[in-house]
């Protein structure tokens, strides 16, 4: 990075740039523009290079902001870019790389400048930067055309019209990144933005007709997972060995602007950091898709991008029923499913999976019908298993995905039929063979235990228990270890309950004259929460025993082994009703074991349990309502999702750097 640092700092001395940001107007037809945008480099793809570039651009952009009202050079640069893009589709078909190359370079410059403009000014002031034209001092006319709208529509057109090839990869990446930058006003505002010029142009007018095509293209960019092609030095030969980054075909046109700027470019050593994002277009497209999906609805205009995401269908869906939703389209669900299974280690892929499962019934129905659900569930379980290393939002999304899946009874049955071998990432115990259902139970219980000792987040508890409750009636052939962990969790809760109860009692017996009344509500609240969780655990155990006792001898064994745990809850008013069934089961099997004699081997005990499970009359167990929980979003989901999405852009956007000091939307230690 040492060489790059000195080179980037030289940008302020560059003649071409000084002319662009200076006090003289440059006509759109001036050869200067050809010279300015003829350079070669690879856009920075890591935060270190992006930060260096941003710091070098800020002083230049600030000078430009001062001079542009008089020169109109920014508008001229934008019109040069728009002129180059008119020929892009034809250029791609003809493999004519000159236009693509120059259009990319112009857009990269515009994006770098816009990033600073957005930090420094409001949207209305930004629009003025587009509309200033060359004029005599003292005159104040501005152009009639809305160049900001032109740029936004042009970028959307470019993304949906230009095919993804090696020669177009960079400009498509730039187009997606530029839209993210234009939407980044939200990052710099504390309140959720519900309107604005950029929103208006994307949600109305000419862009509206391209909604479904834009969403489909961004999804396919994510699905294809195309790697960034190598620098194209084989297409344009450098003018000299080892140094000049000038393309031969530019005939010396590039007079040195970007010879000082070699971030990650041909001729510079590859930066090991660059491997951080081997799929820049895929990553950036997914981030833009999530930002668009979470734009707030207008007063009389629902977010069209969300409509497209919630209604698209499978290409195999041949039904002739027209969709009632606008902006619907078809996409290959098999490819989408494969990409989602492969990418769950990233927050943004998990958030996309959540969005589709929660909001698109076509996708949910398709996924639940898959016979290889383990490919999707296993990465989600791995996220939860490594809860210490994940941010809380990623854990929430993974957990809610499980909760949504467990709302389906077919899913709850089928996961016990999938047998897994040698789970390498599960390190507490060697699991040579276990069902997906038992593994899911183990991981969810581990998440609850982690939460009890570390974060103590009631929301996390509730969702974990809801997923277990949804599954409980369909527990089948529980692994011995899973059955043990269910009872161990109950033991932990029981211990915690007794401790809180003891603390509350001691507070009440405090020394005379001491005022402990302030502490009591905390104990009462803790006790209330722990009793709710204990009640839920008893209901989960009861649900399994009532619905599938004969399928789960290991749970009965674990229950009998730790039967003394349950004695203290028999007479407790909150648990009496549910304890009746557990008492019946414990009493019935205890009697059977006594009849079988003393000093029984484990195998003999299990044999007695298996025979007893068939003999226990069903009508002896009291019926309780079926345990079913459904995930429902909060009243104003945007308060959670918009800061979350933008935190992902802030942390994972390729080649984008924002100074933490300017971020208002979320606190820098959140997540």
C-alpha positions in Angstrom: 0.0 0.0 0.0 3.0 2.3 0.5 3.4 3.1 -3.2 -0.4 3.5 -3.6 -0.5 6.0 -0.8 1.9 8.4 -2.4 0.3 8.0 -5.8 -3.2 8.7 -4.6 -2.0 11.7 -2.7 -0.7 13.1 -6.0 -4.3 13.3 -7.4 -4.5 16.9 -6.1 -1.6 17.9 -8.3 -3.0 16.3 -11.5 -3.4 18.8 -14.4 -6.5 17.2 -15.9 -8.3 17.1 -12.5 -7.4 20.6 -11.7 -8.8 21.7 -15.0 -12.1 19.8 -14.3 -12.6 21.4 -10.9 -11.2 24.8 -11.8 -12.8 28.1 -12.6 -12.9 27.6 -16.4 -15.9 26.1 -18.2 -15.2 23.2 -20.5 -17.5 22.7 -23.5 -19.0 19.2 -23.8 -17.3 18.8 -27.3 -13.8 19.7 -26.0 -11.2 17.0 -26.6 -10.4 17.4 -22.9 -13.1 14.9 -22.0 -11.7 12.2 -24.1 -8.4 12.8 -22.4 -9.9 12.8 -18.9 -11.8 9.5 -19.2 -9.1 7.5 -20.9 -7.4 5.6 -18.0 -7.2 2.1 -16.8 -7.5 0.7 -13.3 -9.5 -1.7 -11.3 -11.9 -0.1 -8.8 -10.8 -0.5 -5.2 -12.5 -3.6 -3.7 -11.3 -3.3 -0.1 -11.9 -0.7 2.6 -8.2 0.3 2.9 -7.9 1.4 -0.7 -11.5 2.9 -0.7 -10.6 5.1 2.4 -7.4 6.3 0.7 -9.2 7.2 -2.4 -12.1 9.0 -0.6 -9.6 11.1 1.5 -7.9 12.1 -1.7 -11.1 13.0 -3.5 -12.7 15.1 -0.7 -10.6 18.3 -1.1 -11.0 18.1 -4.9 -14.8 17.7 -4.6 -15.1 20.6 -2.2 -13.2 22.9 -4.6 -15.5 21.6 -7.4 -18.6 22.4 -5.3 -17.4 26.0 -5.1 -16.6 26.4 -8.8 -19.3 24.3 -10.4 -22.1 26.9 -10.1 -20.1 29.1 -12.4 -18.5 26.5 -14.7 -21.2 23.8 -15.0 -18.4 21.3 -15.5 -20.1 18.6 -13.4 -23.2 18.7 -15.6 -20.9 18.6 -18.6 -19.1 15.5 -17.2 -22.5 13.8 -16.6 -23.6 14.6 -20.2 -20.4 13.1 -21.5 -21.2 9.9 -19.6 -24.8 9.9 -20.8 -23.5 10.3 -24.4 -21.1 7.3 -24.0 -23.8 5.0 -22.6 -26.2 5.5 -25.5 -24.0 3.2 -27.5 -23.3 0.7 -24.8 -25.6 -2.1 -25.8 -24.4 -2.0 -29.4 -20.8 -1.7 -28.3 -21.2 -4.9 -26.2 -22.7 -6.8 -29.1 -19.8 -5.7 -31.3 -17.2 -6.3 -28.6 -16.2 -2.7 -29.0 -14.5 -2.0 -25.7 -13.6 1.6 -26.1 -17.0 3.0 -25.4 -17.6 0.6 -22.5 -14.2 1.5 -21.0 -14.7 5.3 -21.3 -18.3 5.2 -20.0 -17.0 3.2 -17.0 -14.3 5.7 -16.2 -16.7 8.6 -16.5 -19.2 6.9 -14.2 -16.5 6.0 -11.7 -15.5 9.7 -11.5 -19.1 10.8 -11.1 -19.7 8.2 -8.3 -16.6 9.4 -6.4 -17.7 13.0 -6.6 -21.3 12.2 -5.8 -20.3 10.4 -2.6 -18.7 13.7 -1.3 -21.5 15.9 -2.7 -24.1 13.8 -0.7 -22.1 14.2 2.4 -21.9 17.9 2.0 -25.3 19.0 0.8 -29.1 18.3 0.7 -30.9 16.6 -2.2 -32.1 19.9 -3.5 -28.6 21.3 -3.5 -27.4 18.2 -5.2 -29.9 18.6 -8.0 -28.5 22.1 -8.5 -25.0 20.7 -9.0 -26.4 18.7 -11.9 -28.3 21.7 -13.4 -25.6 24.4 -13.3 -24.4 25.2 -16.8 -21.7 27.4 -18.2 -22.9 30.9 -18.0 -21.7 34.5 -17.8 -21.0 35.8 -14.3 -24.2 37.3 -12.8 -26.7 35.3 -14.9 -28.7 32.7 -13.1 -30.5 30.5 -15.6 -30.3 26.8 -15.1 -31.0 23.9 -17.5 -34.6 22.8 -18.0 -33.6 19.1 -18.2 -33.5 17.1 -15.0 -30.0 15.5 -15.2 -30.3 13.8 -11.9 -33.4 11.9 -13.1 -31.5 11.2 -16.4 -28.6 9.7 -14.5 -30.8 7.5 -12.3 -32.9 6.2 -15.3 -29.7 5.7 -17.3 -28.2 3.6 -14.5 -31.3 1.4 -14.2 -31.4 1.0 -18.0 -27.7 0.1 -18.0 -28.2 -2.6 -15.4 -31.1 -4.3 -17.1 -30.1 -3.8 -20.7 -26.3 -4.5 -20.8 -25.5 -8.3 -20.6 -23.1 -9.5 -18.0 -19.8 -10.3 -19.8 -16.1 -10.0 -18.8 -15.9 -6.7 -20.7 -19.1 -5.2 -19.1 -18.5 -6.5 -15.5 -16.8 -3.3 -14.3 -19.4 -0.9 -15.7 -22.3 -3.0 -14.3 -20.6 -3.0 -10.9 -20.2 0.8 -11.1 -23.9 1.3 -12.1 -25.1 -0.8 -9.1 -22.6 1.0 -6.8 -23.6 4.4 -8.0 -27.3 3.7 -7.2 -26.3 2.7 -3.7 -24.3 5.9 -3.4 -27.3 8.0 -4.6 -29.5 6.3 -2.0 -27.0 6.8 0.8 -28.6 9.9 2.2 -30.4 7.5 4.5 -27.0 6.6 6.2 -26.4 10.2 7.1 -29.9 10.8 8.7 -31.2 9.6 12.0 -34.8 9.5 11.0 -36.2 7.0 8.5 -36.5 8.8 5.1 -39.9 8.4 3.5 -39.5 10.7 0.5 -36.9 12.5 -1.5 -35.8 13.2 -5.1 -33.9 9.9 -5.6 -36.8 7.9 -4.1 -39.2 9.8 -6.4 -37.2 9.1 -9.5 -36.8 5.4 -8.6 -40.5 4.8 -7.6 -42.3 6.9 -10.2 -41.9 8.0 -13.8 -39.7 6.2 -16.2 -38.0 3.9 -13.7 -41.3 2.4 -12.5 -41.8 0.5 -15.7 -38.4 -1.2 -15.2 -39.0 -2.3 -11.6 -39.5 -6.0 -12.3 -36.6 -6.1 -14.7 -34.3 -4.4 -12.2 -35.2 -6.7 -9.4 -34.9 -9.8 -11.6 -31.4 -8.7 -12.9 -30.1 -8.0 -9.4 -31.4 -11.4 -8.2 -29.7 -13.1 -11.2 -26.5 -11.2 -10.4 -26.6 -12.7 -6.9 -27.5 -16.1 -8.3 -24.7 -16.2 -10.9 -22.0 -15.5 -8.3 -19.7 -14.3 -11.2 -16.1 -13.6 -10.1 -14.5 -10.4 -11.1 -12.6 -10.9 -14.3 -8.8 -10.3 -14.2 -7.5 -6.8 -15.3 -7.9 -6.5 -19.1 -4.2 -5.9 -20.0 -4.4 -8.5 -22.7 -7.0 -6.4 -24.5 -5.3 -3.0 -24.4 -1.5 -3.3 -24.4 0.3 -0.9 -22.0 2.4 1.7 -23.8 5.5 0.8 -21.8 6.8 -2.0 -19.7 6.1 -2.0 -16.0 4.6 1.3 -15.5 2.3 3.3 -17.8 -1.2 2.2 -17.3 -2.2 3.9 -20.5 -4.1 1.9 -23.2 -2.3 1.7 -26.5 -5.4 2.4 -28.4 -5.8 5.7 -26.6 -2.9 7.0 -28.7 -1.3 8.8 -25.8 -4.6 10.5 -25.1 -4.5 9.8 -21.3 -2.0 12.5 -20.3 -1.3 11.1 -17.0 -4.4 11.6 -14.8 -4.5 8.0 -13.7 -0.9 7.1 -14.0 -0.9 8.3 -10.4 -3.8 6.1 -9.5 -3.0 2.4 -9.5 -5.2 1.1 -6.8 -5.4 -2.6 -7.5 -4.8 -1.9 -11.2 -2.8 -3.6 -13.9 0.9 -3.1 -13.1 0.4 -2.9 -9.3 1.0 -5.8 -7.1 -2.2 -7.7 -6.2 -3.4 -6.7 -2.8 -4.1 -9.7 -0.5 -7.0 -7.7 0.9 -8.7 -7.9 -2.5 -9.7 -11.5 -1.9 -12.0 -10.1 0.8 -14.7 -9.7 -1.9 -14.1 -12.2 -4.7 -17.7 -11.6 -5.9 -18.1 -7.8 -6.0 -21.0 -7.6 -8.4 -23.0 -10.4 -6.7 -22.5 -8.8 -3.3 -23.3 -5.2 -4.4 -26.4 -6.3 -6.4 -27.7 -8.1 -3.3 -27.1 -5.0 -1.1 -28.9 -2.8 -3.6 -31.8 -5.2 -3.8 -32.2 -5.2 0.0 -32.0 -1.4 0.1 -34.7 -1.1 -2.6 -36.9 -3.7 -1.0 -36.9 -1.8 2.3 -37.7 1.7 0.9 -40.7 3.0 2.7 -44.1 3.1 0.9 -45.2 6.5 -0.4 -48.5 8.1 0.8 -50.3 6.7 -2.3 -47.7 4.5 -3.8 -46.6 1.1 -2.3 -42.9 0.3 -2.8 -42.9 -1.3 -6.2 -39.6 -3.1 -5.5 -41.1 -4.8 -2.5 -44.1 -5.7 -4.6 -41.8 -7.4 -7.2 -39.9 -9.3 -4.5 -43.0 -10.6 -2.8 -44.8 -11.8 -6.0 -42.3 -13.3 -8.4 -42.8 -16.9 -9.6 -40.9 -19.9 -10.6 -40.0 -20.3 -14.3 -41.6 -23.8 -14.0 -44.9 -22.3 -12.9 -47.0 -22.7 -16.0 -50.3 -21.7 -14.5 -52.2 -19.3 -16.7 -53.7 -17.4 -13.8 -52.6 -13.8 -14.1 -50.9 -12.4 -11.1 -52.9 -9.8 -9.2 -49.6 -8.0 -8.3 -48.0 -5.4 -10.5 -44.2 -5.9 -11.3 -44.3 -9.7 -11.1 -41.9 -11.8 -13.1 -40.5 -15.4 -13.3 -37.1 -16.7 -12.2 -35.5 -20.1 -11.9 -36.2 -21.1 -8.2 -33.8 -24.0 -8.3 -30.9 -21.7 -9.1 -32.1 -19.2 -6.5 -32.3 -22.0 -3.9 -28.8 -23.2 -4.6 -27.3 -19.7 -4.4 -29.1 -19.1 -1.1 -27.8 -22.4 0.4 -24.3 -21.6 -0.7 -24.2 -18.0 0.6 -25.7 -18.1 4.1 -22.4 -17.2 5.8 -23.1 -13.6 4.8 -25.7 -11.5 6.7 -27.2 -10.1 3.5 -27.9 -13.6 2.0 -29.6 -14.6 5.3 -31.7 -11.4 5.2 -32.7 -12.1 1.6 -33.7 -15.7 2.6 -35.8 -14.3 5.5 -37.4 -11.7 3.2 -38.4 -14.3 0.6 -39.6 -16.9 3.1 -41.6 -14.3 5.0 -43.1 -12.3 2.1 -43.1 -14.4 -1.1 -45.6 -17.4 -0.7 -44.4 -18.9 -4.1 -40.8 -19.1 -2.7 -41.9 -20.4 0.7 -44.1 -23.1 -0.9 -41.3 -24.2 -3.2 -38.7 -24.3 -0.5 -40.9 -26.4 1.9 -41.5 -28.9 -1.0 -37.8 -29.5 -1.5 -36.5 -33.0 -0.6 -33.0 -31.6 0.3 -34.0 -29.1 2.9 -30.9 -30.0 4.9 -28.9 -28.0 2.4 -30.7 -24.8 3.5 -31.2 -25.7 7.2 -27.6 -26.8 8.0 -26.0 -23.3 7.1 -28.7 -21.7 9.3 -27.9 -24.0 12.2 -24.3 -23.2 11.8 -25.0 -19.5 12.1 -26.8 -20.2 15.4 -24.1 -22.6 16.6 -21.5 -19.9 16.2 -23.6 -17.4 18.0 -20.6 -15.9 19.8 -19.0 -14.9 16.5 -22.1 -13.5 14.8 -23.8 -10.1 15.2 -27.2 -10.2 17.0 -29.1 -9.2 13.8 -27.7 -12.2 11.9 -28.7 -14.5 14.7 -32.2 -13.1 14.8 -32.7 -13.6 11.1 -31.4 -17.2 11.3 -33.7 -17.9 14.2 -36.8 -16.3 12.6 -36.1 -18.4 9.4 -36.3 -21.5 11.5 -39.5 -20.3 13.2 -41.1 -19.6 9.8 -40.1 -23.1 8.6 -41.4 -24.8 11.8 -44.9 -23.3 11.1 -45.2 -26.1 8.5 -46.0 -29.5 9.9 -44.6 -31.4 6.8 -41.3 -29.7 7.5 -41.5 -30.7 11.2 -42.0 -34.3 10.2 -39.6 -34.6 7.4 -36.6 -33.2 9.3 -36.6 -36.3 11.5 -36.3 -38.5 8.5 -33.1 -36.9 7.2 -30.1 -38.7 8.8 -26.8 -36.8 8.9 -23.4 -38.2 9.5 -20.3 -36.6 11.2 -21.3 -33.0 11.8 -17.8 -31.5 11.9 -18.7 -28.0 13.2 -20.6 -29.4 16.2 -17.8 -29.7 18.7 -19.4 -30.3 22.1 -19.9 -33.9 21.3 -19.1 -36.3 18.5 -22.2 -36.8 16.4 -21.6 -39.7 14.1 -25.2 -40.1 13.1 -28.2 -37.9 14.0 -31.4 -36.7 12.4 -31.7 -33.2 11.1 -34.6 -32.7 13.6 -32.5 -33.7 16.6 -29.6 -31.5 15.5 -32.0 -28.6 15.1 -33.3 -29.1 18.7 -29.7 -29.3 20.0 -28.6 -26.1 18.3 -31.8 -24.2 19.4 -31.3 -25.4 23.0 -27.7 -24.3 22.9 -28.8 -20.8 21.7 -31.2 -20.6 24.7 -28.4 -21.6 27.1 -26.0 -19.1 25.6 -28.6 -16.4 25.8 -29.4 -17.2 29.5 -25.7 -16.8 30.5 -24.7 -13.9 28.2 -27.2 -11.7 26.5 -30.4 -12.4 28.4 -32.5 -11.3 25.5 -36.2 -12.1 26.0 -36.9 -11.8 22.3 -34.3 -14.5 21.5 -35.8 -16.8 24.2 -39.3 -16.4 22.9 -38.4 -17.2 19.3 -36.2 -20.2 20.2 -39.0 -21.7 22.4 -41.6 -20.9 19.7 -39.6 -23.0 17.2 -39.3 -25.9 19.6 -43.0 -25.7 20.5 -44.0 -25.8 16.8 -41.9 -28.9 16.3 -42.8 -30.7 19.6 -45.9 -32.6 18.5 -43.8 -34.1 15.6 -40.7 -35.0 17.5 -39.7 -38.4 16.3 -36.9 -40.8 17.4 -35.1 -38.1 19.3 -31.4 -38.7 19.5 -30.4 -39.7 23.1 -28.2 -36.6 23.4 -31.1 -34.3 22.2 -33.5 -35.8 24.8 -30.8 -35.3 27.5 -30.3 -31.7 26.5 -34.1 -30.9 26.7 -34.1 -32.2 30.3 -30.8 -30.5 31.1 -32.2 -27.2 29.9 -35.2 -27.7 32.2 -32.7 -28.4 35.0 -30.9 -25.1 34.3 -34.1 -23.2 34.3 -35.2 -24.8 37.5 -31.9 -23.9 39.2 -32.2 -20.3 38.0 -35.8 -20.1 39.2 -34.7 -21.2 42.7 -31.9 -18.7 42.8 -34.1 -15.8 41.8 -36.7 -16.9 44.3 -34.1 -17.0 47.0 -32.8 -13.6 46.1 -36.3 -12.1 46.2 -37.0 -13.8 49.6 -33.7 -12.4 51.1 -34.6 -8.9 49.9 -37.9 -9.1 51.7 -36.1 -10.2 54.8 -33.6 -7.4 54.6 -32.5 -5.6 57.8 -35.0 -3.3 59.5 -34.9 0.3 58.2 -33.3 -0.7 54.9 -35.2 0.3 51.8 -35.2 -2.6 49.4 -38.5 -1.9 47.8 -36.8 -0.5 44.6 -35.1 -3.9 44.0 -38.3 -6.0 44.4 -39.8 -5.2 41.0 -36.6 -6.4 39.2 -36.8 -9.8 41.1 -40.5 -10.0 40.4 -39.9 -9.4 36.7 -37.0 -11.9 36.5 -39.2 -14.4 38.3 -42.1 -13.8 35.9 -39.8 -14.2 32.9 -38.2 -17.4 34.2 -41.6 -18.9 35.1 -42.9 -18.1 31.6 -39.9 -20.0 30.1 -40.4 -23.0 32.5 -44.1 -23.2 31.6 -43.2 -23.2 27.9 -40.6 -26.0 28.4 -43.2 -28.1 30.3 -45.6 -27.5 27.5 -43.0 -28.6 24.9 -42.3 -31.8 26.8 -46.0 -32.4 27.4 -46.7 -31.9 23.7 -44.2 -34.5 22.7 -45.4 -37.0 25.3 -49.1 -36.5 24.4 -48.6 -36.7 20.6 -45.7 -39.1 20.0 -44.6 -40.8 23.3 -44.2 -44.1 21.6 -41.8 -42.5 19.0 -39.5 -41.1 21.7 -38.3 -43.6 24.3 -35.1 -41.6 24.8 -37.1 -38.6 26.1 -39.0 -40.8 28.5 -35.7 -42.3 29.7 -34.2 -38.8 30.3 -37.4 -37.7 32.1 -37.3 -40.7 34.4 -33.6 -40.3 35.1 -34.1 -36.7 36.3 -37.7 -37.1 37.7 -36.8 -35.3 41.0 -36.4 -32.1 39.0 -40.1 -31.9 38.5 -41.3 -32.5 42.0 -41.0 -28.9 43.2 -43.4 -27.7 40.4 -46.2 -30.1 41.2 -48.0 -27.8 43.6 -46.9 -24.5 41.9 -50.1 -22.8 40.8 -48.6 -21.8 37.4 -47.7 -25.4 36.5 -50.2 -27.7 38.3 -52.3 -28.4 35.2 -49.4 -29.3 32.9 -47.6 -31.3 35.6 -50.6 -33.7 35.8 -49.6 -35.3 32.4 -45.9 -35.5 33.3 -46.8 -37.0 36.7 -48.9 -39.6 34.9 -46.1 -40.6 32.6 -43.4 -40.6 35.3 -45.7 -42.6 37.6 -46.7 -45.1 34.9 -43.1 -45.9 33.8 -41.7 -45.8 37.3 -44.2 -48.6 38.3 -43.3 -50.6 35.3 -39.6 -50.4 36.1 -40.2 -51.4 39.7 -42.1 -54.5 38.5 -39.1 -55.3 36.2 -36.8 -55.5 39.3 -33.7 -53.7 40.6 -30.2 -53.2 39.1 -31.6 -53.0 35.5 -29.1 -52.4 32.6 -29.7 -49.4 30.4 -30.8 -51.7 27.6 -33.3 -53.4 29.9 -34.7 -50.0 31.0 -35.1 -48.9 27.4 -36.9 -52.2 26.6 -39.3 -51.6 29.4 -40.0 -48.1 28.2 -40.6 -49.2 24.6 -43.1 -51.8 25.7 -44.7 -49.4 28.2 -45.1 -46.7 25.6 -47.4 -48.9 23.6 -49.4 -50.0 26.7 -50.0 -46.5 28.2 -53.7 -45.6 27.6 -53.9 -42.4 25.6 -57.0 -41.2 27.5 -55.0 -41.0 30.7 -53.3 -37.9 29.4 -55.2 -34.6 29.5 -55.6 -32.8 26.2 -54.1 -29.4 25.8 -54.5 -27.0 22.9 -52.0 -27.6 20.1 -48.8 -25.5 20.5 -48.5 -23.3 17.4 -46.7 -20.0 17.0 -46.6 -17.8 14.0 -44.0 -15.2 13.3 -45.4 -11.7 12.8 -43.4 -8.6 12.0 -43.5 -5.7 14.4 -45.8 -2.7 13.6 -43.1 -0.6 12.0 -40.6 -3.1 10.7 -38.7 -0.3 8.9 -37.3 0.9 12.2 -35.4 -2.3 12.5 -34.7 -3.3 8.9 -33.6 0.0 7.3 -30.8 0.6 9.8 -29.9 -3.1 9.5 -29.7 -3.0 5.7 -27.6 0.2 5.7 -25.3 -1.3 8.4 -24.6 -4.1 5.9 -23.9 -1.6 3.1 -21.6 0.3 5.5 -19.7 -2.9 6.5 -19.9 -5.0 3.3 -20.2 -2.6 0.4 -17.3 -3.3 -2.0 -15.1 -0.4 -2.7 -17.2 1.9 -0.5 -16.0 3.8 2.5 -17.9 6.1 4.8 -16.4 8.0 7.7 -18.0 6.6 10.9 -18.3 10.2 12.2 -20.9 11.0 9.5 -23.2 8.0 10.2 -26.4 9.0 12.0 -28.7 6.1 11.2 -27.2 3.6 13.7 -24.7 3.7 16.5 -21.3 2.3 15.4 -21.3 -0.4 18.1 -24.8 -1.7 17.2 -25.3 -5.1 15.7 
